Structure formats: C-alpha cells, structure tokens
Amino acid sequence: MPELPETETIARDLAELLTGRVIQEVSVHREDVLRGPLASGFGERQAGLEVLRVWRRAKTVVMSLSGAHHVLVTPRFTGSLQYETTPDAYAVITWSFHDGSRLVYRDVRRLGTVTLVDDHGLDAFDRSLGIEPLSPGFTATTLSGILRGSGAAVKKVLMEQRRIAGVGNIYANEALHRAGVDPSRAASTLTLADAERLSAELRSVLTAGIEARGTTFRDYRDARNERGGFAASLQAYGRGGEPCVHCGTRLTETHAIDGRSTVFCHRCQR
C-alpha cells in the first residue's frame, strides 16, 4: 500500500506535470471507487477547471482545482496515478486536458478511493488526520505525548492515521528496527529518550524513502510508471528469517500486531 514516501513522490511528479493545465473532460470507467456527496456528476463538475496545485496529505494525493474543488485520491493496495498512459482494462478514471495530455487512475483490485470535495470537505478531511511526521511540529516531545496516551503496541500507534499521518507498515517496521524499539512494546512505556530515537529514525527513513522514490515490491509505480528504489535499503520489512544487519541474529516475522507483517530483531529491539 502506498505510504507517505510513495504518495509524496506521486504528488511531486504530478505537481510538476499538471499545474496550470485545464481539464477538458473526465471519463469515469468504474464508478465504484467514487466516494462522497459530490460523486454524482463527478466528471461534469471538473470540466473547464484548472489544476492549481497537487500535494499530499497522509497517504492521499490531493489535486486542488479552481472553483474550490479538490480531488482526493487514496490509491491503497493496487491504485496508481499514471501520466500519459493509455487507458486499459484497469483504468478507473481518465482526466483529459486541453493540451492533449491525460492522467489515468488505474486500480487492479479497485480498493482505492477517489473523492471530490469542496473547501469545507477538504477541511474536514484534514481535521480527521494526525500530525505529519515530516512537519516542523513533529518533535520528540510531540511523539512522546502521542505515545503516552496509548497502551497499544507502539507499532500500531505509529500507523494510526488520526495520530500520525502517512506512516504504514513498511516504514513503521523500519523506523522501529533502526531505533531499537520492540514493535510490540506498549506505547505508553516509551521514555522521552526512546521517543527521541524513534522520531529521528522515523523522519530519517521517510526522507530516505522519498529520495529513493518509494518502495516497490509488486504494484507501486510512480506517476511515470516507474518503480521505487527503496526496497534495496530495507533493514527489516520483508526480511523475516534473514540476519539482522546490526547483530546477525535471525529476524523474526509475526502477524500478532494488528494482523500485519511485523519483522524485528529480538536482540536489538527492546
């Protein structure tokens, strides 16, 4: 599932490619991905509007248009926003622009969602999410306060979007491994020193993920249909049974935390 680095990569690409372009037509090939009260007339509402900005919030790509409209695309497992690709059997929505270019939202399993909102809807969406971990306000003290308020496993808290926006399974695994924190440890038991290490490693791994243009195992592609390169740098996620890069201990993989794959080192993470 595309997380913060992947959606940030897509948003940056599309900001460069689409800003200033005017939508000529929107073709909806599969309506089941549409959400919200403005789903009716989704395409007609956007015709003639200009793309003012493309940006990211949490794991969602936001395309802000003139006329106080915003398209929220949350790709989830198999969704992707492809610039200048030819619509195929998995094309869900196609945006055609006046200059002849186009953007296609593809989704093999159609588990992603696309929502058209006005300014009020965008504000409600924003308020439903937690702090961005790459924002200046995300400090060790901020993270410590978030963790103290929950007795759940620290890994689960890192992935709760209403607390911290954009972190998913891949980068939670990585940050915890690099910070030496047991992912099953109760969040409320972490000290300020633990939070300092964890916040620093979380910011570091997310930044590195963006620089590598995301992590691709199977489905994720950027806006130019290219794979992300961060998989080669992973120290925990996807490496269950392999030796820890720090101590050589065989990494353990479990699904005991929230049913998601968790990989950790018994020796290094406490």
Beta strands, then each sheet from edge to edge (+ up, - down):
strand 1: 23-28
strand 2: 34-35
strand 3: 51-57
strand 4: 60-65
strand 5: 69-74
strand 6: 79-83
strand 7: 91-97
strand 8: 102-107
strand 9: 113-118
strand 10: 252-254
strand 11: 262-264
sheet 1: 1+ 7- 8+ 6-
sheet 2: 2+ 9+ 5- 4+ 3-
sheet 3: 10+ 11-
end
